[in-house]
Amino acid sequence: MLINYLGAGCTHCVAQLNEFKKHTDKFQRLNATIVAISPDAEEKSAMFFTKKNFDYQVFSFSSDPLW
């Protein structure tokens, strides 16, 4: 499952991530993987996801030279 995550300052995005976290067991039973993409710098996203204990893969397109 792909989530467009606009950054730590996006309260709607953080609320959405928290809702997905509540249903982690259901996603795992379905063999679904949650992947978030964000314009935040990779380090900033990684620190935020660790702090919030989100067990999702997160990719930053700000570090992608094509963006």
Secondary structure as GFF3:
##gff-version 3
##sequence-region A 1 67
A	DSSP	beta_strand	2	4	.	.	.	ID=ss1
A	DSSP	alpha_helix	11	22	.	.	.	ID=ss2
A	DSSP	alpha_helix	24	29	.	.	.	ID=ss3
A	DSSP	beta_strand	35	38	.	.	.	ID=ss4
A	DSSP	alpha_helix	42	51	.	.	.	ID=ss5
A	DSSP	beta_strand	57	60	.	.	.	ID=ss6
###
